[in-house]
Amino acid sequence: MLWAILPDSDPINHRGRGYIPTSDQLQVLDDDHGQILVAGGDRGGKSSVSGMKAFLGVLEFMGTYGQRAMGETAWIVGENYELTRPEYEYTKTWLRRSPLGGKAGMWASTPVNPGLIKIYSPKTGNRDEWFSIKTKSTADAVESLVAESPVFVLVCEAAKTSIEVYRRLRSRVSESRARFPGFGWIMMGGSFEGSLGWYPLMWEQWRSEAVQRKLNARSFSLPAAGNNFVFGPGVDPQTNKEHDGGLNHPELVQLKAELPENIFSERVLAVPMPPAGRVHHLFQPQTHIYDFEYRDDLPVYIAIDPGFSGATSHYHIALLQKVDGQWRNFDEIAHTKVIEEEIIESFVKKAYWWKNPNKVAVIDTAGGAHAGAHASNIEVWRKLTGLHLYHQKVPVMSGIERMDSFLKINADTSEPGIVFHSRCQWIISELGGGPHPIDGQTHIYQWKTDQYGNVVGKVPNDRYNDGVKAITYLLIHEEGYARSETRRTIRVRGRKDRHRVGV
């Protein structure tokens, strides 16, 4: 193992035992995805594993590319320079203890504002040639994150940065990915700063195997209990009784008793608690996000919400197919401040699925309304596409119950009744499975809650639900209401008879 080169006498390496990664840490070190997000509990070892990942990255890069590595660079990035210090110090120390740091093979600055490590060419010994590791602050993001293409990036306390910093970094490593296959990777580490924002949602999203394949990304947790160097077996000094460590360590037992559940989950287990009041709490990224192929031999179902409910509404079109009894949301069209004519001509009629002759379209009942002298959505769609848009009024609670019935796992097939392609970022964000594609923040279809996170009222907030509502209308049109839904029976008089209609 590569960590065997680190001397046992190094005090930074777990009390003289060399670097011995925990099982959780070893998963991170061995992972080769291009993007890695590591959430750490208190004392979970996130800084040490990030530093080791950087150290191993240097060894692998210089070993693979030799002299081509000279002149290249890697970054350690934080919201401010001080946040980069732990990872910088770990990386610097381990490099010095390795063959790369012997006999003046490297130079490193003491300050971290900014910090710089130079690793000279082991082949030529030329001190005018080096591979560098630099600390970067996001405070001067425009200046400091545009000049180079690093071969890898560590982001320290990533939850304190913005989604824009992540996107900029993702763009900056693209050149290195092309020039140096296997590199240009990004590793983000940190603790959850509450279960809101882009960081915990991205952690949730990257747990899905479909997303892992699509984005070449994966997320991990380093719970405090997994660090057996800190919370291993021992004797409780209060009771003199032996314990087996982990979550049974007296310190963690006490924290669990003292801390609220959500804080314990984030700080100790390194797992975010879902935002309070999610309407569709059954949705889980690892269960409901799949990559699957569009099939031109099956009908296309077009679910439309024209977005009439207010400032947060958007025109949303969800595209679905039904395969072996399972509904599959294979794509979506979502735009803000775009009228239906433009949506139809610029996006719908140019889509790859539009030539499918078997199409069924369903819209919110509001689609039949006129906006002043402007034709209704239903009229515009019929004129421009020839499609008849089915519509009916759906009570809010009935719609929620029906969507939940499809999110459940079918006992016979062990599959949910509906799944979503990883490209459908808009509705996935509404369900709580990822950051919103526009601003990277948390925008979830939620119940109204009080200041303590308790659900209040009998109906949810009517926002961040455009995709959810569109699919709900379709499901009810095609499948009817959930079996448990109380159905009223009304009488409709005809000329010759009476018949019963369920609504």
C-alpha positions as CSV (number, residue, x, y, z in Angstrom):
1,M,0.0,0.0,0.0
2,L,1.2,3.5,-0.8
3,W,0.7,4.7,2.8
4,A,3.4,2.3,3.9
5,I,6.0,4.9,2.8
6,L,4.9,7.2,5.6
7,P,7.0,6.5,8.7
8,D,5.5,5.2,11.9
9,S,7.1,8.0,13.8
10,D,5.1,10.7,12.1
11,P,2.9,12.2,14.9
12,I,0.3,13.3,12.5
13,N,-0.5,9.8,11.5
14,H,-2.7,8.3,14.2
15,R,-0.3,8.3,17.2
16,G,2.7,6.6,15.7
17,R,0.9,3.8,13.9
18,G,1.5,5.1,10.4
19,Y,-1.4,6.1,8.1
20,I,-4.0,3.4,8.6
21,P,-7.2,4.4,6.9
22,T,-10.6,3.4,8.4
23,S,-12.9,1.3,6.2
24,D,-14.9,4.4,5.4
25,Q,-11.8,6.4,4.5
26,L,-10.4,3.6,2.3
27,Q,-13.5,3.7,0.1
28,V,-12.8,7.4,-0.6
29,L,-9.1,6.8,-1.3
30,D,-9.8,3.9,-3.6
31,D,-12.6,5.6,-5.6
32,D,-11.8,6.8,-9.1
33,H,-14.8,8.9,-10.0
34,G,-14.0,12.3,-11.5
35,Q,-16.0,14.1,-8.8
36,I,-16.2,13.1,-5.2
37,L,-18.2,14.7,-2.4
38,V,-17.2,13.6,1.2
39,A,-19.4,14.6,4.1
40,G,-17.6,14.3,7.4
41,G,-18.9,14.0,11.0
42,D,-17.0,15.7,13.8
43,R,-13.7,13.9,14.1
44,G,-14.6,11.7,11.1
45,G,-11.2,12.4,9.5
46,K,-12.4,14.4,6.4
47,S,-9.3,16.7,6.4
48,S,-6.8,13.9,6.7
49,V,-8.5,11.8,4.0
50,S,-8.6,14.8,1.7
51,G,-4.9,15.4,2.3
52,M,-4.1,11.8,1.7
53,K,-6.1,11.9,-1.5
54,A,-4.0,14.9,-2.7
55,F,-0.8,13.1,-1.7
56,L,-1.7,10.0,-3.6
57,G,-2.9,12.1,-6.5
58,V,0.6,13.7,-6.7
59,L,2.3,10.4,-6.7
60,E,0.0,8.9,-9.3
61,F,0.2,12.0,-11.6
62,M,4.0,12.3,-11.5
63,G,4.4,8.5,-11.8
64,T,2.1,8.4,-14.8
65,Y,3.3,11.5,-16.7
66,G,6.9,12.0,-15.6
67,Q,8.5,15.1,-17.1
68,R,5.1,16.2,-18.5
69,A,4.0,16.8,-14.9
70,M,6.5,19.6,-14.6
71,G,4.8,23.0,-14.9
72,E,1.4,21.6,-13.9
73,T,-0.5,22.4,-10.8
74,A,-3.1,21.3,-8.3
75,W,-5.3,23.4,-6.1
76,I,-6.6,23.4,-2.5
77,V,-9.5,25.8,-2.4
78,G,-11.5,27.3,0.5
79,E,-13.9,30.1,1.1
80,N,-10.9,31.8,2.7
81,Y,-7.3,30.7,3.0
82,E,-7.5,29.7,6.6
83,L,-10.0,26.9,5.7
84,T,-7.4,25.3,3.5
85,R,-4.8,25.0,6.3
86,P,-5.6,21.4,7.6
87,E,-5.6,19.8,4.1
88,Y,-2.5,21.9,3.1
89,E,-0.6,20.8,6.2
90,Y,-1.5,17.1,5.8
91,T,-0.4,17.2,2.2
92,K,2.8,19.0,2.9
93,T,3.8,16.8,5.8
94,W,3.2,13.5,3.9
95,L,5.0,14.8,0.8
96,R,8.0,15.7,3.0
97,R,8.0,12.2,4.5
98,S,7.9,10.5,1.1
99,P,10.7,10.0,-1.4
100,L,9.5,13.0,-3.3
101,G,10.4,15.3,-0.4
102,G,13.8,13.8,0.3
103,K,17.1,15.7,-0.3
104,A,15.6,19.0,-1.0
105,G,13.2,17.5,-3.6
106,M,10.5,20.0,-2.6
107,W,9.9,23.4,-1.1
108,A,6.8,24.5,0.8
109,S,5.7,27.8,2.3
110,T,4.7,28.1,5.9
111,P,1.8,30.6,5.3
112,V,-1.3,29.5,3.6
113,N,-2.4,32.9,2.4
114,P,-1.5,31.8,-0.2
115,G,0.3,28.5,0.3
116,L,2.6,27.0,-2.3
117,I,4.3,23.6,-2.5
118,K,6.9,23.0,-5.2
119,I,7.9,19.4,-6.0
120,Y,11.0,19.4,-8.2
121,S,11.7,17.0,-11.0
122,P,12.9,13.7,-9.5
123,K,14.4,12.8,-12.9
124,T,16.6,15.9,-13.6
125,G,16.8,17.5,-10.1
126,N,16.4,20.8,-11.9
127,R,15.1,23.4,-9.5
128,D,13.7,25.4,-12.4
129,E,11.2,22.6,-13.0
130,W,8.5,21.8,-10.6
131,F,4.9,20.5,-10.0
132,S,3.0,22.9,-7.7
133,I,0.2,22.7,-5.2
134,K,-1.4,26.1,-4.4
135,T,-4.0,27.2,-2.0
136,K,-6.8,29.3,-3.4
137,S,-9.4,31.5,-1.8
138,T,-12.8,31.8,-3.4
139,A,-13.1,35.4,-2.2
140,D,-11.2,36.5,-5.3
141,A,-12.8,33.8,-7.4
142,V,-12.7,35.7,-10.7
143,E,-9.0,36.4,-10.5
144,S,-7.7,33.2,-8.9
145,L,-9.9,30.6,-10.5
146,V,-9.4,31.4,-14.2
147,A,-5.7,31.4,-14.9
148,E,-4.9,27.7,-14.9
149,S,-6.3,24.2,-15.4
150,P,-5.4,22.2,-12.3
151,V,-4.9,18.4,-12.5
152,F,-7.0,18.0,-9.4
153,V,-8.8,20.2,-6.9
154,L,-9.6,19.8,-3.2
155,V,-12.4,22.0,-2.0
156,C,-12.3,22.5,1.8
157,E,-15.5,23.0,3.8
158,A,-17.4,23.0,0.5
159,A,-20.7,23.7,2.1
160,K,-19.5,27.2,2.9
161,T,-18.9,28.0,-0.8
162,S,-21.5,28.6,-3.5
163,I,-22.8,26.5,-6.3
164,E,-21.1,29.0,-8.7
165,V,-17.7,28.2,-7.3
166,Y,-18.3,24.5,-7.9
167,R,-19.4,25.2,-11.4
168,R,-16.4,27.4,-12.1
169,L,-14.0,24.7,-10.7
170,R,-15.7,22.1,-12.8
171,S,-15.1,24.2,-15.9
172,R,-11.4,24.8,-15.0
173,V,-10.5,21.2,-14.7
174,S,-11.9,20.3,-18.2
175,E,-8.7,21.1,-20.0
176,S,-6.7,18.8,-17.7
177,R,-9.3,16.0,-18.2
178,A,-8.6,16.2,-21.9
179,R,-4.8,16.5,-21.6
180,F,-4.3,14.0,-18.8
181,P,-6.8,11.2,-18.9
182,G,-7.6,10.0,-15.4
183,F,-7.0,13.4,-13.9
184,G,-8.8,16.7,-13.6
185,W,-10.8,15.3,-10.7
186,I,-12.5,17.4,-7.9
187,M,-12.9,16.3,-4.3
188,M,-15.2,18.3,-2.1
189,G,-15.1,17.8,1.7
190,G,-16.9,19.4,4.6
191,S,-19.6,19.2,7.2
192,F,-23.3,19.9,6.5
193,E,-24.2,23.4,7.4
194,G,-27.8,22.5,7.9
195,S,-29.7,20.3,5.4
196,L,-30.5,23.1,3.0
197,G,-28.6,24.4,0.0
198,W,-26.7,22.9,-2.9
199,Y,-24.2,20.8,-0.9
200,P,-26.5,18.3,1.0
201,L,-28.7,18.0,-2.0
202,M,-25.8,17.2,-4.3
203,W,-24.6,14.7,-1.7
204,E,-28.1,13.0,-1.9
205,Q,-28.1,13.2,-5.7
206,W,-24.7,11.6,-6.1
207,R,-25.8,8.5,-4.1
208,S,-27.9,7.4,-7.1
209,E,-26.1,4.9,-9.4
210,A,-27.6,6.5,-12.4
211,V,-26.3,9.9,-11.5
212,Q,-22.9,8.4,-10.7
213,R,-22.7,7.0,-14.2
214,K,-23.9,10.1,-15.9
215,L,-21.9,12.7,-14.0
216,N,-18.9,10.5,-13.1
217,A,-19.5,11.5,-9.5
218,R,-20.1,9.8,-6.1
219,S,-20.7,10.9,-2.5
220,F,-19.5,9.4,0.7
221,S,-20.0,9.9,4.5
222,L,-17.2,9.7,7.1
223,P,-19.3,9.4,10.3
224,A,-17.6,10.1,13.5
225,A,-18.3,6.6,14.8
226,G,-16.3,5.1,11.9
227,N,-13.1,6.7,13.2
228,N,-11.9,3.9,15.4
229,F,-8.7,5.8,16.3
230,V,-10.9,8.3,18.2
231,F,-14.1,6.4,19.0
232,G,-12.8,2.8,19.2
233,P,-13.4,0.2,21.8
234,G,-12.3,1.0,25.4
235,V,-13.4,1.4,28.9
236,D,-16.0,4.0,30.0
237,P,-14.2,6.1,32.7
238,Q,-17.5,6.8,34.4
239,T,-18.6,3.2,34.8
240,N,-15.4,1.3,34.3
241,K,-17.3,-1.0,31.9
242,E,-15.9,-2.0,28.5
243,H,-17.6,-0.8,25.4
244,D,-17.1,-1.8,21.7
245,G,-16.8,1.8,20.4
246,G,-18.5,3.3,17.4
247,L,-22.0,4.6,18.2
248,N,-21.7,2.8,21.6
249,H,-18.8,5.0,22.6
250,P,-19.8,6.9,25.7
251,E,-19.1,10.2,24.1
252,L,-21.3,9.6,21.1
253,V,-24.0,8.0,23.4
254,Q,-24.0,11.3,25.3
255,L,-24.1,13.4,22.2
256,K,-27.1,11.5,20.9
257,A,-29.0,12.1,24.1
258,E,-28.1,15.8,24.1
259,L,-28.4,16.9,20.5
260,P,-31.6,17.2,18.4
261,E,-32.0,14.4,15.9
262,N,-31.2,16.5,12.8
263,I,-28.0,18.0,14.4
264,F,-26.8,14.5,15.5
265,S,-27.4,13.2,12.0
266,E,-25.4,15.9,10.4
267,R,-22.6,16.4,12.9
268,V,-22.0,12.8,14.0
269,L,-23.5,10.5,11.3
270,A,-22.5,12.9,8.4
271,V,-26.0,12.4,6.8
272,P,-28.2,15.3,6.1
273,M,-31.8,15.2,7.4
274,P,-34.3,15.8,4.6
275,P,-35.7,19.4,4.7
276,A,-38.7,19.6,7.0
277,G,-42.1,19.3,5.4
278,R,-41.3,17.6,2.1
279,V,-44.6,16.8,0.5
280,H,-43.4,13.7,-1.2
281,H,-41.2,12.2,1.5
282,L,-41.2,8.8,-0.2
283,F,-38.9,10.0,-3.0
284,Q,-35.3,8.8,-2.6
285,P,-32.6,9.5,-5.3
286,Q,-31.0,6.1,-5.0
287,T,-34.5,4.5,-5.5
288,H,-36.2,6.7,-8.0
289,I,-33.5,8.1,-10.3
290,Y,-32.5,5.8,-13.1
291,D,-31.0,6.1,-16.6
292,F,-33.2,4.3,-19.2
293,E,-33.7,4.6,-22.9
294,Y,-36.5,6.3,-24.7
295,R,-38.4,3.8,-26.8
296,D,-39.9,4.9,-30.1
297,D,-42.2,1.8,-30.1
298,L,-44.2,3.1,-27.1
299,P,-46.5,6.0,-26.8
300,V,-45.3,9.3,-25.4
301,Y,-47.3,11.0,-22.6
302,I,-47.0,14.7,-22.4
303,A,-47.7,16.2,-19.0
304,I,-48.0,20.0,-19.0
305,D,-48.2,22.6,-16.2
306,P,-48.5,26.1,-17.7
307,G,-47.4,27.8,-14.5
308,F,-50.2,30.1,-13.5
309,S,-49.8,30.0,-9.8
310,G,-47.4,32.9,-9.2
311,A,-43.9,34.3,-9.4
312,T,-42.2,30.9,-8.7
313,S,-44.1,29.1,-11.4
314,H,-42.6,28.0,-14.7
315,Y,-43.9,26.4,-17.8
316,H,-43.1,22.7,-17.3
317,I,-43.6,19.8,-19.7
318,A,-42.7,16.3,-18.5
319,L,-42.3,13.5,-21.0
320,L,-43.2,9.9,-19.9
321,Q,-43.6,6.4,-21.1
322,K,-45.1,3.4,-19.5
323,V,-42.9,0.3,-19.5
324,D,-44.1,-3.0,-18.0
325,G,-46.5,-1.1,-15.8
326,Q,-43.9,1.4,-14.6
327,W,-44.1,5.1,-15.5
328,R,-40.8,6.6,-16.6
329,N,-40.1,10.3,-16.8
330,F,-37.5,10.2,-19.6
331,D,-37.2,14.0,-20.3
332,E,-38.5,17.4,-19.4
333,I,-38.9,20.9,-20.9
334,A,-38.9,23.7,-18.4
335,H,-38.6,27.4,-18.9
336,T,-39.3,30.7,-17.2
337,K,-41.0,33.7,-18.9
338,V,-41.6,31.9,-22.2
339,I,-45.1,31.8,-23.7
340,E,-46.6,28.6,-25.0
341,E,-46.1,29.4,-28.7
342,E,-42.3,29.7,-28.2
343,I,-42.3,26.5,-26.1
344,I,-44.1,24.6,-28.8
345,E,-42.2,25.9,-31.8
346,S,-38.7,26.1,-30.3
347,F,-38.6,23.1,-28.0
348,V,-41.5,20.6,-28.4
349,K,-41.7,20.3,-32.2
350,K,-37.9,20.1,-32.4
351,A,-37.6,17.4,-29.8
352,Y,-36.3,13.9,-30.7
353,W,-39.5,12.3,-29.4
354,W,-41.9,14.5,-31.4
355,K,-42.0,12.3,-34.5
356,N,-43.6,9.5,-32.4
357,P,-47.1,9.2,-33.8
358,N,-48.6,8.0,-30.5
359,K,-48.9,10.9,-28.2
360,V,-51.2,11.7,-25.3
361,A,-51.2,15.2,-23.7
362,V,-52.7,16.2,-20.4
363,I,-52.7,19.8,-18.9
364,D,-53.7,21.5,-15.8
365,T,-57.4,22.5,-16.0
366,A,-56.2,26.1,-15.9
367,G,-54.8,25.5,-19.4
368,G,-58.3,26.2,-20.7
369,A,-58.3,29.7,-19.3
370,H,-57.9,32.8,-21.5
371,A,-55.3,35.5,-20.6
372,G,-57.2,38.5,-21.7
373,A,-57.6,38.4,-25.5
374,H,-54.9,35.7,-25.7
375,A,-56.0,32.2,-26.7
376,S,-55.9,29.5,-24.1
377,N,-53.1,27.0,-23.8
378,I,-55.5,24.3,-25.1
379,E,-56.4,26.3,-28.1
380,V,-52.8,27.2,-28.9
381,W,-51.7,23.6,-28.6
382,R,-54.5,22.3,-30.8
383,K,-53.7,25.0,-33.5
384,L,-49.9,24.5,-33.5
385,T,-49.7,20.7,-32.9
386,G,-53.1,19.2,-33.7
387,L,-53.1,17.6,-30.2
388,H,-56.1,17.6,-28.0
389,L,-55.1,18.4,-24.4
390,Y,-57.1,16.5,-21.8
391,H,-57.7,18.3,-18.5
392,Q,-59.7,17.9,-15.3
393,K,-59.7,19.6,-11.9
394,V,-57.6,17.6,-9.4
395,P,-58.0,18.3,-5.7
396,V,-54.6,19.0,-4.1
397,M,-54.7,16.2,-1.5
398,S,-56.0,13.7,-4.0
399,G,-53.1,14.5,-6.3
400,I,-50.6,14.2,-3.5
401,E,-52.0,10.8,-2.5
402,R,-51.9,9.6,-6.1
403,M,-48.3,10.6,-6.7
404,D,-47.3,9.0,-3.4
405,S,-49.0,5.7,-4.5
406,F,-46.6,5.5,-7.5
407,L,-43.5,6.5,-5.5
408,K,-44.1,3.5,-3.3
409,I,-42.2,0.2,-3.9
410,N,-44.4,-2.4,-5.5
411,A,-44.2,-5.6,-3.3
412,D,-44.4,-7.9,-6.4
413,T,-41.8,-6.2,-8.6
414,S,-39.6,-4.5,-5.8
415,E,-39.7,-1.4,-8.1
416,P,-41.4,1.9,-7.6
417,G,-44.3,2.8,-9.8
418,I,-42.5,5.8,-11.2
419,V,-38.9,6.6,-11.9
420,F,-37.1,9.7,-13.2
421,H,-34.2,10.0,-15.6
422,S,-31.2,11.8,-14.2
423,R,-31.6,14.5,-16.8
424,C,-34.9,15.6,-15.3
425,Q,-33.2,17.9,-12.9
426,W,-36.2,20.3,-12.5
427,I,-38.7,17.8,-11.0
428,I,-36.0,16.0,-9.1
429,S,-35.2,19.2,-7.3
430,E,-38.9,19.7,-6.5
431,L,-39.0,16.3,-5.0
432,G,-35.9,17.0,-2.8
433,G,-33.4,15.0,-4.8
434,G,-31.0,17.7,-6.0
435,P,-30.2,21.4,-6.2
436,H,-32.4,23.4,-8.5
437,P,-30.9,23.7,-12.0
438,I,-31.3,27.5,-12.2
439,D,-29.6,28.7,-9.0
440,G,-28.3,25.5,-7.3
441,Q,-30.4,26.1,-4.2
442,T,-33.0,24.2,-2.3
443,H,-36.5,24.6,-3.9
444,I,-38.7,21.8,-2.8
445,Y,-42.4,21.2,-2.8
446,Q,-43.1,21.6,0.9
447,W,-45.9,21.7,3.5
448,K,-46.2,25.0,5.4
449,T,-44.1,24.7,8.6
450,D,-43.7,26.8,11.7
451,Q,-40.3,28.1,13.1
452,Y,-39.6,24.7,14.6
453,G,-40.1,22.8,11.4
454,N,-43.5,21.4,12.4
455,V,-46.1,21.0,9.6
456,V,-49.0,23.4,9.9
457,G,-52.1,23.7,7.8
458,K,-53.8,21.1,5.6
459,V,-52.4,22.1,2.2
460,P,-48.8,22.6,1.1
461,N,-47.3,25.8,-0.3
462,D,-48.3,26.1,-3.9
463,R,-44.8,26.7,-5.3
464,Y,-41.8,24.7,-6.6
465,N,-44.2,22.0,-7.8
466,D,-44.7,22.7,-11.5
467,G,-43.2,19.3,-12.7
468,V,-44.9,17.4,-9.8
469,K,-48.3,18.8,-10.7
470,A,-47.8,18.1,-14.4
471,I,-47.1,14.4,-13.8
472,T,-49.8,14.2,-11.2
473,Y,-52.5,15.4,-13.7
474,L,-51.2,12.7,-16.1
475,L,-51.2,9.9,-13.6
476,I,-54.8,10.7,-12.6
477,H,-56.0,11.0,-16.1
478,E,-54.4,7.6,-17.1
479,E,-54.7,5.7,-13.9
480,G,-57.6,7.3,-11.9
481,Y,-57.4,8.2,-8.3
482,A,-55.6,6.1,-5.6
483,R,-57.7,3.2,-4.4
484,S,-57.9,4.6,-0.9
485,E,-59.2,7.9,-2.2
486,T,-62.7,8.5,-1.1
487,R,-64.8,8.7,-4.2
488,R,-68.0,10.7,-4.3
489,T,-70.8,9.3,-6.5
490,I,-73.0,11.7,-8.4
491,R,-76.0,11.2,-10.6
492,V,-76.0,12.5,-14.2
493,R,-79.3,12.5,-15.9
494,G,-79.5,11.4,-19.5
495,R,-82.6,11.3,-21.6
496,K,-83.3,7.6,-21.1
497,D,-81.3,6.6,-18.0
498,R,-79.1,7.5,-15.1
499,H,-75.5,6.4,-14.6
500,R,-73.0,6.7,-11.9
501,V,-69.8,8.7,-12.4
502,G,-66.8,8.6,-10.0
503,V,-65.0,11.9,-9.5
